[in-house]
């Protein structure tokens, strides 16, 4: 844990400071309004600190020296100021944030081992968020639910070692981070880059069986650097804030298999993805689902079930590519899946949306997104809530506009409409700002 971080308490004055900080970033963002990407900063004046990839640049030559030895490290700080303006459990604005610490090591440069790679990811979460105020099962701010919701806490959530034996085959193992390995163009983004609602960040059919961060081993078949077939075995217990060496596989294992095919519909790139999971863990039907937020009325469904499973299907498809700059694109994505009704809070889910770079030339660096999701709760969850509340199906919409002020700073206003499925709560409207700095 970072020194002093556990002493943070977010008072009204702190929130005021947070709003001032984010508004200040927005003012800086307004400087980058030129028509062409190469002219973003003309009106703000020529300055290396505005055009560099990361705020700290080469850190006085440290980064280039480290890169010669195969090491690249950086930090991302993301702040959220959001509120439920109507509906939900409570109307309030909350301020919180998270830090992500990344390091990548090229084993050939660092250790003389060809094909060896190391990926490290640490996280710190602090402050408050609005996810618990909406009444919904899926967090409205996924990034603030990890590595653990509602706490000031740090954790090493990723320590992945990969050994490639050829350009088309590799094995990997270590502490694996689910969202770091979740590849879906125009979706995903860990909740800090694109959409924020968990139902649009990842396929929620996986929430029961796939732990967010756990010990795992696997193999992957590659085609031009992209995974085609992936098979991995995971410890069934989430270890995002503790050691994976604490009784590994003591409560069972999860097997995950995924196939991924490149497509070229409309003459533009896309992917079709199918996968399945199976877990041998003895589950208490509803309890302990770290990627979801269960209503406080639910403790657990009595009895235990043996194992759990899920099937899922994802796709992404590019619709537009800028002729002058092929890195500027937008497209559609979709996710759907079914899960074991007796052990998963969700029986089936579907989500889809469109996002990517804006097509106009006024602010070519900016991004946008609009997405929709629908969730059907399991019969066990409905039964467990029946004495207290009446639960229906949930759905929601999210819209965002990401202002990429520089390569290292982004401001994202967003709005969500959330129907929690709990009849006692009116539909919630969540508005807010997300600010992200890359150091």
Buried (B, 14 or more C-beta within 10 A) or exposed (E): EEEEBEEEEBEEEEBEEBBEBBBEBBEBBEBBBBEEBEEBBEEBEEEEEBBBEBBBBBBEEEBEEBBEEBBEBBBBBBBBBBBBBEBBBBBEBBBBBBBBBBBBBBBEBBEEEEBBBBBBBBBBBBBBBBBBBBBBBBBBBBBBBBBBBBEBBBBBBBBBBBBBEEEEEBBBBBBBBBBBBBBBBBBBBBBBBBBBBBBBBBBBBBBBBBBBBBBBBBBBBBEEEEBBBBBBBBBBBBBBBEEBEEEBBEBBBBBBBBBBBEBEEEEBBBBBBBBBBBBBBBBBBBEEBBBBBBBEEBEBBEEEBEBBBBBBBBBBBBBBBBEEEEEBBBBBBBBBBBBBBBBBBBBBBBBBBBBBBBEEEEBBBBBBBBBBBBBBBBEBBBEBBEEEBEBEBBBBBBBBBBBBBBBBBBBBBBBBBBBBBBEEBBBBBBBBBBBBBBB
